[in-house]
């Protein structure tokens, strides 16, 4: 019984640490560093204004082209220093033909569809600017995004800069919109603290930039190209920084089914990344970066979802031994778990009936997020996750963006 209790408390601690404890620890460390006058922002040369390439790997993005190109032209950065490069391999909806009408856009196209990372590997051979900024074809960038990214590259220690992903919200959010929006708000804050401590652990594919000289070709079967590219930059001694004033906005997934599709792919890619970035688990070699990587990413993609599953029967057994209705510690925790999953079930019920109630959508989204890890792990083991994105359907655009 003592061994079971020990397992329960260790599992509970790891679960808490993965989702909340690491954030609390980061906040505490950052506060102490600020009190000691450490970690002041790097100022650098304010006249630093290099040429940049806006790189978009696009597949059948015809519906977004005009808006995306216009958005890129309207960014507050000298247009003579901005190159728009689109790689449209495999597109058969007229995307490359439509893009060629824009004089300011360079289009690279091959008929074969080999996946996003193959397109990126091919396109990077044509980049001639010192900074390359990656963005998705279906996102809009904030007007000052390039300027805000370049500010952080003034520091020679910075090798990669991640922008912020923002989600359009609705007046009455769906479960996908409410959950995804809340998740990215929390993630945004963690990234700010990660960057202030040392380095962000992974960039958002919707908007991130690297020094072109640090580019390394990524394996053709890579599922999370943004994560692998940015972490390998960090493993080479540079840092990944984060600026929420540089942001990309996209619509939330149309529904939780579509969001699950996206999350399963990300989870499969997460497992793949943990395997390929195994050296990064070495604290003695990478120090703070390893600590951040394991705390913020590895636990969520590996151990924590498994413990969430195992802790249910463990807690039930301990609660039964203690007395299920005794109001002892184990019985209270068990009924707390039960209430959480009932809330998730109600969130699913309301989502299917399109009845908005945000407070229930959040536990539902949390459940879906962890379910996707198990499904993604299964796909990784089977090796049947295609490198070609099957795009999740997105909800309609609205007026308010949340991070």
LUMVO-853490 format. One record per atom (N, C-alpha, C): residue in three letters; x, y, z. Coordinates in steps of 0.2 Angstrom, whole numbers, plus 2048, in hexadecimal, padded with zeros to 3 digits. Each point is the difference from the previous one (the first is absolute). Last residue first. Example, Ala and Ser with C-alpha at 12.3 -4.5 7.8 and 13.67 -1.06 7.14 Angstrom:
# LUMVO-853490
SER8407F5823;SER804806801;SER7FC805803;ALA8027E4800;ALA7FC806800;ALA804806800;
//
This chain:
# LUMVO-853490
UNK7EA8B1775;UNK8067FD7FF;UNK8007F9804;UNK7EC80F7F3;UNK8037FF806;UNK8067FC7FF;UNK7EE8117F2;UNK8067FB800;UNK8027FF807;UNK7E980A7F2;UNK804800806;UNK8057FA800;UNK7EE8037EF;UNK804807800;UNK805800806;UNK7F97EB7EF;UNK7FC804805;UNK805806801;UNK7FD7E97EE;UNK804806803;UNK7FB804804;UNK7FC7E57FC;UNK7FF8077FD;UNK804805804;UNK8087E7802;UNK7FA803801;UNK8008077FC;UNK80E7EA7F9;UNK800805804;UNK7FA804800;UNK80B7E67FA;UNK7FB8057FE;UNK800806806;UNK8167F07FA;UNK7FA800804;UNK7FB8067FE;UNK8137F37F1;UNK7FE806803;UNK7FA7FF804;UNK8137F07FA;UNK7F97FF7FE;UNK7FD806804;UNK81B7FC7F8;UNK7FB803804;UNK7F97FE7FE;UNK8177F27FB;UNK7FB8057FD;UNK7FB802805;UNK80F7EF805;UNK804807801;UNK7FB8057FC;UNK7F67E980B;UNK8038037FA;UNK803807802;UNK7FC7E980F;UNK7FE807800;UNK8048047FA;UNK8027E8808;UNK7FB8027FA;UNK7FD807801;UNK80F7F180F;UNK8038037FA;UNK7FC8027FA;UNK7FD7F5817;UNK7FE7FD7FA;UNK8038037FA;UNK804809815;UNK8027F9800;UNK7FF7FC7FA;UNK7F8816803;UNK8078007FF;UNK8037F9800;UNK7E9804804;UNK8018017F9;UNK8088007FF;UNK7F87FD816;UNK7FE7FA7FB;UNK8028027F9;UNK80281180F;UNK8057FB801;UNK7FF7FA7FC;UNK7F08117FF;UNK8068027FD;UNK8067FB801;UNK7EC7FE80C;UNK7FE7FE7F9;UNK8078027FC;UNK801805816;UNK7FF7F9800;UNK7FF7FE7F8;UNK800817806;UNK8077FD801;UNK8007F87FF;UNK7EB80D7FF;UNK8048007FA;UNK8077FD800;UNK7F2803813;UNK7FE7FA7FC;UNK8048007FA;UNK80281280E;UNK8047FB802;UNK7FE7F97FC;UNK7F58147FB;UNK8078027FF;UNK8057FA802;UNK7E8800804;UNK8027FF7F9;UNK8078007FE;UNK7F8806816;UNK8007F97FF;UNK8027FE7F9;UNK7FF817805;UNK8057FD803;UNK8007F87FF;UNK7EE80D7F8;UNK8068017FC;UNK8067FC803;UNK7EC80080D;UNK8007FC7FA;UNK8068007FB;UNK7FE80E813;UNK8027FA802;UNK7FF7FB7FA;UNK7FA8167FC;UNK807800801;UNK8027F9803;UNK7E98067FB;UNK8047FE7FA;UNK807800801;UNK7F0806810;UNK8007F97FF;UNK8047FE7FA;UNK7FD817806;UNK8037FD806;UNK8007F87FF;UNK7F680E7F0;UNK807800800;UNK8037FC805;UNK7E97FF7F3;UNK801801807;UNK8087FF801;UNK7EC8007EA;UNK806802803;UNK800801807;UNK7F47F07ED;UNK7FE804806;UNK807802803;UNK7FC7F07ED;UNK8028077FF;UNK7FD805805;UNK8007E77FF;UNK7FA8047FF;UNK8018077FF;UNK8127F2803;UNK7FC7FC7FB;UNK7F98047FF;UNK80E807811;UNK8038027FA;UNK7FC7FD7FA;UNK7FA7FB816;UNK7FE8077FE;UNK8038027FA;UNK8067EB809;UNK7F98007FF;UNK7FE8067FD;UNK8167FE807;UNK7FF7FD7FA;UNK7F98007FE;UNK805809815;UNK8038047FB;UNK7FF7FD7F9;UNK7FB7F3813;UNK7FA8057FF;UNK8038057FA;UNK80F7F1807;UNK7FB7FC7FD;UNK7FA8057FE;UNK81280880D;UNK8027FF7F9;UNK7FB7FC7FC;UNK7FC803817;UNK7FF8067FD;UNK8038007F9;UNK8027ED80D;UNK7F98017FE;UNK7FF8077FD;UNK8157FB807;UNK7FE7FC7FA;UNK7F98007FF;UNK80780B813;UNK8048037FB;UNK7FE7FC7F9;UNK7F87F8815;UNK7FD8067FE;UNK8038037FA;UNK80B7ED809;UNK7F97FE7FD;UNK7FC8077FE;UNK81480380C;UNK8027FE7F9;UNK7F97FE7FD;UNK7FE806816;UNK8028067FC;UNK8027FE7F9;UNK7FB7EF80F;UNK7FA8047FE;UNK8018067FC;UNK8127F4809;UNK7FD7FC7FB;UNK7FA8047FE;UNK80C80A811;UNK8038007FA;UNK7FD7FC7FA;UNK7F87FF816;UNK7FE8067FE;UNK8048017F9;UNK8047EC80B;UNK7F98007FE;UNK7FE8077FD;UNK8157FD80A;UNK8007FC7FA;UNK7F98007FD;UNK80480C815;UNK8048037FB;UNK7FF7FC7F9;UNK7EC7FD811;UNK807800801;UNK8038037FA;UNK7E87FC804;UNK803807800;UNK807800802;UNK7F17ED7FD;UNK802802806;UNK803807801;UNK7F67EF7EE;UNK7FC806802;UNK802803807;UNK80B7ED7F6;UNK7FE8047FA;UNK7FD807802;UNK8127F180D;UNK7F9801801;UNK7FE8057FB;UNK8167F5802;UNK7FF806805;UNK7F8801802;UNK8077F17EF;UNK8037FD806;UNK7FF805806;UNK7F88067EB;UNK7FC7FB802;UNK8037FD807;UNK80C8107F4;UNK7FA803803;UNK7FC7FB803;UNK8137F97F5;UNK802803806;UNK7FA804803;UNK7FD7F67EB;UNK8027FB805;UNK801803807;UNK7FC80F7EE;UNK7FA7FC802;UNK8027FB805;UNK81280C7F7;UNK7FC804804;UNK7FA7FC803;UNK80C7F67EF;UNK804800806;UNK7FC804805;UNK7F87FF7EA;UNK7FE7FA804;UNK804800807;UNK8048137F3;UNK7F97FF801;UNK7FE7FA804;UNK8168077F8;UNK7FE802806;UNK7F97FF802;UNK80A7FB7EB;UNK8027FB805;UNK7FD802807;UNK7FE80E7EC;UNK7FC7FA7FF;UNK8017FC806;UNK80D8137FF;UNK7F9802801;UNK7FC7FA7FF;UNK8177FD7FC;UNK7FE800807;UNK7F9803802;UNK8087FF7E9;UNK7FF7F9803;UNK7FF800808;UNK8038157F5;UNK7FA7FD7FE;UNK7FF7F9802;UNK81580B805;UNK7FA803804;UNK7FA7FD7FD;UNK8167FA7F7;UNK7FE7FD806;UNK7FA802803;UNK8068087E9;UNK8027F9801;UNK7FD7FE807;UNK7FE8177F6;UNK8007FB7FA;UNK8017F9802;UNK802812810;UNK7F98007FD;UNK7FF7FB7FA;UNK81580280A;UNK7FC7FD805;UNK7F98007FD;UNK81180B7F4;UNK8017F9800;UNK7FA7FD804;UNK8018197FE;UNK7FE7FC7FA;UNK8007F8801;UNK806811811;UNK7FB8047FC;UNK7FD7FB7FB;UNK8127F980F;UNK7FA803804;UNK7FB8027FC;UNK8147F97F6;UNK7FD7FA803;UNK7F9803804;UNK80E8107F5;UNK7FD7FC7FB;UNK7FC7FA803;UNK80C80F80E;UNK7FA8037FD;UNK7FD7FC7FB;UNK8147F980A;UNK7FB800805;UNK7FA8037FD;UNK8127FF7F2;UNK7FD7F9801;UNK7FB801806;UNK80C8147FB;UNK7FC7FE7FA;UNK7FC7F9801;UNK810808810;UNK7FA803801;UNK7FB7FE7FA;UNK8157F27FF;UNK7FE803806;UNK7F9803800;UNK80F7F27F0;UNK7FC8067FE;UNK7FD804806;UNK80F7EC803;UNK8028037FA;UNK7FC8077FE;UNK7FB7F2813;UNK807802801;UNK8038047F9;UNK7E97F7802;UNK801806804;UNK807802800;UNK7F37F17ED;UNK806800804;UNK801806804;UNK7EF7FB7EF;UNK7FE7FE807;UNK806800805;UNK8028047E8;UNK7FD806804;UNK7FE7FE807;UNK8077F07EF;UNK805803804;UNK7FE806804;UNK7F07F57F2;UNK8027FC806;UNK806803804;UNK7F08057EB;UNK804805804;UNK8027FD807;UNK7F47F37F1;UNK8058037FC;UNK804805803;UNK7ED7F680B;UNK8057FB7FE;UNK8068037FD;UNK7EE80E805;UNK8047FE806;UNK8057FB7FF;UNK7F28077EE;UNK805805802;UNK8047FE806;UNK7EE7F27F9;UNK8058007FB;UNK806805802;UNK7EC80180C;UNK8047FA802;UNK8067FF7FB;UNK7F28127FB;UNK803801807;UNK8047FA802;UNK7F27FF7ED;UNK8068047FE;UNK804801807;UNK7EB7F6802;UNK8057FB7FC;UNK8078047FF;UNK7EF80E809;UNK8037FB805;UNK8047FB7FD;UNK7F680F7F2;UNK805803804;UNK8037FC805;UNK7EE7F87F3;UNK8068017FC;UNK805803804;UNK7EC7FE80A;UNK8027FA7FF;UNK8078007FC;UNK7F3814803;UNK8047FE806;UNK8037F97FF;UNK7F18087EF;UNK807804800;UNK8047FE806;UNK7EB7F67FE;UNK8047FE7FB;UNK807803800;UNK7F080780F;UNK8037FA802;UNK8047FD7FB;UNK7F38137FC;UNK806802804;UNK8037F9802;UNK7ED7FE7F4;UNK8058037FC;UNK806802804;UNK7ED7F980B;UNK8037FA7FC;UNK8058027FC;UNK7F581080D;UNK8057FC804;UNK8037FA7FC;UNK7F88167F2;UNK7FD7FC805;UNK8057FC804;UNK8068107F0;UNK7F98017FF;UNK7FC7FC806;UNK81880B803;UNK7FE7FA7FD;UNK7F8801800;UNK80B817802;UNK8007FA804;UNK7FE7FA7FB;UNK80B8157F4;UNK7FA7FE804;UNK8017FA804;UNK8148117FC;UNK7FD7FC7FC;UNK7F97FE804;UNK818812800;UNK7F97FE802;UNK7FD7FB7FB;UNK81A80980A;UNK7FC7FE7FA;UNK7F97FE803;UNK815812809;UNK7FB7FA801;UNK7FD7FF7F9;UNK81280F810;UNK8017FD7F9;UNK7FB7FA801;UNK80280A813;UNK7FE8067FC;UNK8017FE7F9;UNK8077F2812;UNK7F97FF7FE;UNK7FD8067FC;UNK8187F3802;UNK7FE807801;UNK7F88007FE;UNK8187F0807;UNK7F98007FF;UNK7FD807800;UNK8187EF7FC;UNK7FD805804;UNK7F98017FD;UNK8167EE801;UNK7F98017FD;UNK7FD805804;UNK81C7FB7FE;UNK7F9800803;UNK7FA8017FC;UNK81A7F47FC;UNK7FC806800;UNK7FA800804;UNK8107EE7FD;UNK803805804;UNK7FC807800;UNK7FB7EA7F5;UNK8068027FD;UNK803806804;UNK7EB7F6804;UNK8057FB802;UNK8078027FE;UNK7ED80D7FA;UNK801801807;UNK8067FB802;UNK7F77FE7EA;UNK804807801;UNK802801807;UNK7F37EE7FC;UNK8067FE7FD;UNK805807800;UNK7E9801806;UNK8047FD805;UNK8077FE7FE;UNK7F080A7F0;UNK802804805;UNK8047FD806;UNK7F87F37EE;UNK8058057FD;UNK802804806;UNK7F07F0805;UNK8077FD7FF;UNK8058057FD;UNK7E9807804;UNK8037FE806;UNK8077FD7FF;UNK7F38067ED;UNK802806804;UNK8037FE806;UNK7F87EE7F2;UNK8068047FD;UNK802806805;UNK7F27E9804;UNK800807803;UNK8068047FD;UNK7FD7EA7F7;UNK7FA802801;UNK7FF807803;UNK8137F17F0;UNK7FF804806;UNK7F9803801;UNK80D7F27EF;UNK7FA7FE803;UNK7FE804806;UNK8148047F3;UNK7FA8017FB;UNK7F97FE804;UNK81680B80D;UNK7FE7F97FD;UNK7F98017FD;UNK80F816801;UNK7FC7FB805;UNK7FE7FA7FC;UNK8148157FE;UNK7FB7FC7FD;UNK7FD7FB805;UNK80A817808;UNK8037F97FE;UNK7FA7FC7FD;UNK80881C806;UNK7FB7FB7FD;UNK8047F97FF;UNK809816808;UNK7FF7FA804;UNK7FB7FB7FE;UNK8068157F4;UNK8067FC801;UNK7FF7FA804;UNK7EF8107FE;UNK8007FB7FA;UNK8067FC800;UNK7F3809815;UNK8058037FC;UNK8017FB7FB;UNK7E8801809;UNK8067FE802;UNK8068037FC;UNK7E3801808;UNK8058027FC;UNK8077FD802;UNK7E27FD801;UNK807800803;UNK8058027FB;UNK7E47FB802;UNK8048067FF;UNK8077FF804;UNK7EF7EE7FD;UNK7FC8067FD;UNK8058067FF;UNK8077EC80C;UNK8018007F9;UNK7FC8067FC;UNK80B800819;UNK7FA7FF7FD;UNK8008007F9;UNK8157F8811;UNK7FC8067FD;UNK7FA7FE7FD;UNK8117F7814;UNK7FD7FE7FB;UNK7FC8067FD;UNK809802816;UNK8027F97FE;UNK7FB7FE7FA;UNK80C81880B;UNK7FA7FC7FF;UNK8027F97FD;UNK81180D810;UNK7FE7FF7F9;UNK7F97FD800;UNK80B80B814;UNK8057FE7FC;UNK7FE8007F9;UNK7F380B812;UNK8057FC804;UNK8067FE7FC;UNK7EE80C7F6;UNK804804805;UNK8057FC804;UNK7F27F57F0;UNK8058047FD;UNK804804805;UNK7EE7F3808;UNK8067FC7FE;UNK8058047FC;UNK7EC80B807;UNK8057FE806;UNK8067FC7FE;UNK7EF8057F0;UNK804806802;UNK8057FF805;UNK7F27EE7F9;UNK8068027FB;UNK803806802;UNK7ED7FA80C;UNK8067FB802;UNK8068027FB;UNK7EC80B7FC;UNK803803806;UNK8067FB802;UNK7F37FA7EE;UNK8038067FE;UNK804803807;UNK7F27ED801;UNK8067FE7FD;UNK8048077FF;UNK7EB802808;UNK8047FD805;UNK8077FF7FD;UNK7EF8077F2;UNK802805804;UNK8057FE806;UNK7F87F07F0;UNK8058047FE;UNK801806804;UNK7EF7F1806;UNK8067FD800;UNK8068047FE;UNK7EA8087FF;UNK802800807;UNK8077FD800;UNK7F57FF7EB;UNK802807802;UNK803801807;UNK7F87EB7F8;UNK8068027FD;UNK802807802;UNK7EB7F8808;UNK8067FC803;UNK8078027FD;UNK7EC80A7F8;UNK801802807;UNK8067FD802;UNK7F97FA7EA;UNK802807801;UNK802802807;UNK7F77EB7FC;UNK8078007FD;UNK802807801;UNK7EA7FC807;UNK8057FD804;UNK8078007FE;UNK7F18147F8;UNK7FF7F8800;UNK8057FD805;UNK7F681A802;UNK8057FB7FE;UNK7FE7F9800;UNK7F58197FD;UNK7FE7F9804;UNK8057FB7FE;UNK8058147F8;UNK7FC803805;UNK7FE7FA805;UNK8167FB7F2;UNK7F98027FF;UNK7FC803806;UNK81C8007F7;UNK7FA7FD805;UNK7FA8027FD;UNK81A7FC7F6;UNK7FA804800;UNK7FB7FC804;UNK81A7FE804;UNK7FA7FC7FE;UNK7FB805800;UNK81D8017FF;UNK7FA802803;UNK7FA7FD7FC;UNK81C7FD805;UNK7FA7FE7FC;UNK7FA802804;UNK81A80A7FF;UNK7FB7FE804;UNK7FA7FD7FB;UNK81C8017FB;UNK7FA804801;UNK7FB7FD804;UNK81B7FB800;UNK7F97FE7FF;UNK7FB805801;UNK81C7FD7F9;UNK7FB804803;UNK7F97FE7FF;UNK81D7F97FF;UNK7F97FE7FE;UNK7FB805804;UNK817800804;UNK8017FD7F9;UNK7F97FF7FD;UNK80F810814;UNK7F97FE7FD;UNK8017FD7F9;UNK81280B80C;UNK7FF7F9803;UNK7F97FD7FE;UNK8088167F9;UNK8037FB7FC;UNK7FF7F9803;UNK7EF816801;UNK8057FC805;UNK8037FB7FC;UNK7F080D7F5;UNK806804802;UNK8057FD804;UNK7EB7F67FA;UNK8067FE7FC;UNK805805801;UNK7EB805809;UNK8037FB804;UNK8067FD7FC;UNK7F38107F5;UNK802803806;UNK8047FB804;UNK7F47FA7ED;UNK8078027FF;UNK803803806;UNK7E97F9800;UNK8047FA800;UNK8088037FF;UNK7EF810800;UNK8007FD806;UNK8057FA800;UNK7FB80B7EC;UNK804804804;UNK8017FD807;UNK7F27F57F1;UNK8077FF7FE;UNK804804804;UNK7E9801805;UNK8037FA801;UNK8077FF7FE;UNK7ED812800;UNK807801802;UNK8047FA801;UNK7E98007F9;UNK8038057FC;UNK808801801;UNK7F37E8804;UNK800806803;UNK8048057FC;UNK7F77EA7F4;UNK805803805;UNK7FF807802;UNK7F17E97F6;UNK8018077FF;UNK805802806;UNK7FB7E77F3;UNK800804806;UNK8018077FE;UNK8007EC7F2;UNK7F9801803;UNK800805806;UNK8147F77F5;UNK7FD8037FB;UNK7F9803802;UNK8167FD811;UNK7FB7FC7FC;UNK7FC8047FB;UNK81A804809;UNK7F9802801;UNK7FC7FB7FC;UNK81C807807;UNK7FB7FB7FE;UNK7F9802802;UNK81880D7FB;UNK7FB800804;UNK7FA7FC7FD;UNK81D806800;UNK7FA7FD7FC;UNK7FA7FF805;UNK81980F7FD;UNK7FB7FD804;UNK7FA7FE7FC;UNK8148087F6;UNK8037FD806;UNK7FB7FD805;UNK7FD7FF7E4;UNK800805806;UNK8037FD806;UNK7FB7F57EB;UNK806803800;UNK801806805;UNK7F27E77F7;UNK800806805;UNK807803800;UNK7FA7EB7F4;UNK7FF8067FC;UNK800807805;UNK8017E9808;UNK8068017FC;UNK8008067FB;UNK7EE7F980F;UNK805803803;UNK8068017FC;UNK7ED7F47F8;UNK7FF807800;UNK806804803;UNK7FE7E8801;UNK8018027FA;UNK8018087FF;UNK7FA7F6815;UNK8077FE7FE;UNK8028027F9;UNK7E9803807;UNK804804803;UNK8087FF7FF;UNK7F07F17F7;UNK7FF8077FD;UNK805805803;UNK7FE7EB80A;UNK8047FF7F9;UNK7FF8077FD;UNK7F47FE813;UNK807801802;UNK8047FF7F9;UNK7E87FE7FF;UNK803807802;UNK807800801;UNK7F67ED7EF;UNK7FF802807;UNK803807801;UNK7FE7F47EB;UNK8047FC804;UNK800802808;UNK7F48027E5;UNK7FF802807;UNK8047FB805;UNK8028097E5;UNK8007FA805;UNK7FF803807;UNK80380E7EC;UNK7FA7FD800;UNK7FF7FB806;UNK80F816802;UNK8017FA7FD;UNK7F97FC800;UNK80A81C804;UNK7FB7FA7FF;UNK8037FA7FD;UNK80581B80B;UNK8037FA7FE;UNK7FB7FA800;UNK80081D7FF;UNK7FD7FA801;UNK8047FA7FD;UNK80081C809;UNK8047FA7FD;UNK7FD7FA801;UNK7F781B801;UNK8007F9803;UNK8047FB7FB;UNK7FA8187FC;UNK8047FF806;UNK8017FA803;UNK7F28057ED;UNK8078017FE;UNK8047FF806;UNK7E87F47FB;UNK803805804;UNK8088017FF;UNK7F27F07F5;UNK7FD8077FE;UNK803805804;UNK8047E9804;UNK8048027FB;UNK7FE8077FE;UNK7F37F280F;UNK805804803;UNK8058037FB;UNK7EE7F27F9;UNK7FE806802;UNK805804804;UNK8067EB7F7;UNK7FE8047FB;UNK7FD807802;UNK8057EF810;UNK8068037FD;UNK7FF8057FB;UNK7ED7F480A;UNK804805805;UNK8068037FC;UNK7EE7F07F8;UNK8018067FD;UNK804805804;UNK7FA7E9806;UNK7FA804800;UNK8018077FC;UNK8107ED806;UNK7FC7FF7FA;UNK7FA804800;UNK81A7FC80E;UNK7F98047FF;UNK7FD7FF7F9;UNK8167F7808;UNK7FA7FC800;UNK7FA8037FF;UNK81480F808;UNK8017FA7FD;UNK7F97FB801;UNK808819803;UNK7F97FD800;UNK8007F97FD;UNK80F81680C;UNK8027F97FD;UNK7F97FD800;UNK80881B802;UNK7FB7FB801;UNK8037F97FD;UNK80A81A809;UNK8017FA7FC;UNK7FB7FA802;UNK80681D801;UNK7FB7FB802;UNK8017F97FB;UNK81081680B;UNK7FF7FB7FB;UNK7FA7FB801;UNK80A81A809;UNK7FC7FA801;UNK7FF7FC7FA;UNK80B816803;UNK8047FB804;UNK7FC7FA801;UNK7F68137F5;UNK8067FE7FC;UNK8057FB803;UNK7ED80980B;UNK7FE7FB7FC;UNK8067FE7FB;UNK80080A81A;UNK8018027F9;UNK7FF7FA7FB;UNK7F1800815;UNK8077FF7FF;UNK8028027F9;UNK7E97FC80D;UNK804806801;UNK8077FE800;UNK7EC7F37F2;UNK803800806;UNK805806801;UNK7F17F97ED;UNK7FE806805;UNK804800806;UNK8027EF7EF;UNK8028067FD;UNK7FF806805;UNK7F97EA806;UNK807801800;UNK8038067FD;UNK7E87FC7FF;UNK802801807;UNK808800800;UNK7F77FC7EC;UNK7FE807802;UNK802801807;UNK8027EA7F8;UNK8058047FC;UNK7FF808802;UNK7F07F0809;UNK8077FF803;UNK8058047FD;UNK7EA8007F7;UNK800803807;UNK807800803;UNK7FC7F67EB;UNK7FF807800;UNK801803806;UNK8007E8800;UNK8068037FD;UNK7FF808800;UNK7F17ED808;UNK803805805;UNK8068047FC;UNK7F27EE7F6;UNK7FC805803;UNK803805804;UNK80D7EF7F5;UNK7FD8057FB;UNK7FB805804;UNK8117EC807;UNK7FD806804;UNK7FD8067FC;UNK80C7E87FD;UNK7F98017FE;UNK7FD806805;UNK8177FB808;UNK7FD7FA7FC;UNK7F88027FF;UNK81A80D808;UNK7F97FF7FF;UNK7FD7FB7FC;UNK81580D80E;UNK7FF7FA7FD;UNK7F97FF800;UNK80F817803;UNK7FA7FC801;UNK8007FA7FC;UNK810816809;UNK8007F97FD;UNK7FA7FD802;UNK80D8197FF;UNK7FA7FD803;UNK7FF7F97FC;UNK81780F804;UNK7FC7FC7FC;UNK7FA7FD804;UNK812817803;UNK7FD7F9802;UNK7FC7FD7FB;UNK815814806;UNK7FB7FD7FC;UNK7FD7FA802;UNK809812813;UNK8027FB7FA;UNK7FB7FF7FB;UNK806811814;UNK7FA7FF7FC;UNK8027FC7FA;UNK80980D818;UNK8017FA7FD;UNK7F97FE7FC;UNK80681380E;UNK8008017F9;UNK8007FA7FC;UNK802802818;UNK7F98017FF;UNK7FF8017F8;UNK8127F180F;UNK8008067FB;UNK7F98017FE;UNK8037F5818;UNK8037FF7FA;UNK7FF8067FB;UNK7F67F6817;UNK7FE8067FC;UNK8037FF7F9;UNK7F87EE814;UNK8068027FC;UNK7FE8067FB;UNK7F57FA819;UNK7FF7FF7F9;UNK8068037FC;UNK8027F5819;UNK7FE8077FD;UNK8007FF7F9;UNK8067F0813;UNK7FC7FF7FA;UNK7FD8067FD;UNK80780181A;UNK8027FC7FB;UNK7FB8007FA;UNK7FF80B817;UNK8038047FA;UNK8027FC7FA;UNK7F67F9816;UNK807800800;UNK8038047FA;UNK7E87FC802;UNK802804806;UNK808801801;UNK7F77F37EE;UNK7FF8077FF;UNK802804806;UNK8017E9801;UNK8058037FB;UNK7FF8077FF;UNK7F07F480D;UNK806801803;UNK8068037FC;UNK7EB7FC7F6;UNK800805805;UNK806801804;UNK7FF7EE7F1;UNK8008067FC;UNK800806805;UNK7FD7EA808;UNK8078017FE;UNK8018077FD;UNK7EA7F9806;UNK804802806;UNK8078017FE;UNK7F17F97EE;UNK7FE807803;UNK805802806;UNK8027EA7F8;UNK8038057FB;UNK7FF807803;UNK7F57EF80B;UNK808800801;UNK8038057FC;UNK7E97FC7FD;UNK801803806;UNK808801802;UNK7FA7F47EC;UNK7FE8077FF;UNK801804807;UNK8027E9800;UNK8068037FD;UNK7FF8077FF;UNK7EE7F480A;UNK806801804;UNK8068037FD;UNK7EB7F97F4;UNK800807804;UNK806801804;UNK7FE7ED7F0;UNK7FB8057FE;UNK800807804;UNK80F7ED805;UNK8008017F8;UNK7FB8057FE;UNK8027FA817;UNK8068047FE;UNK7FF8017F9;UNK7EF7F3809;UNK800807802;UNK8068047FE;UNK8017E97FC;UNK7FA8037FC;UNK7FF807802;UNK8107F480D;UNK8028017F9;UNK7FB8037FB;UNK7FA7FB817;UNK8058057FF;UNK8038017F9;UNK7F27EE804;UNK7FC806801;UNK805806800;UNK80A7EB800;UNK7FC8017FA;UNK7FC807800;UNK80B7F9813;UNK8058017FB;UNK7FC8027FA;UNK7F37F8811;UNK802807801;UNK8058027FB;UNK7F87EA7FF;UNK7FB8057FF;UNK802807801;UNK80F7EE805;UNK7FF8017F8;UNK7FB8057FF;UNK8027FA816;UNK8068047FE;UNK8008017F8;UNK7EF7F380A;UNK800807802;UNK8058047FE;UNK8027E97FD;UNK7FB8037FC;UNK7FE807801;UNK80F7F480E;UNK8038017F9;UNK7FB8037FB;UNK7F97FA816;UNK804806800;UNK8038017F9;UNK7F37ED803;UNK7FC806800;UNK804806800;
//
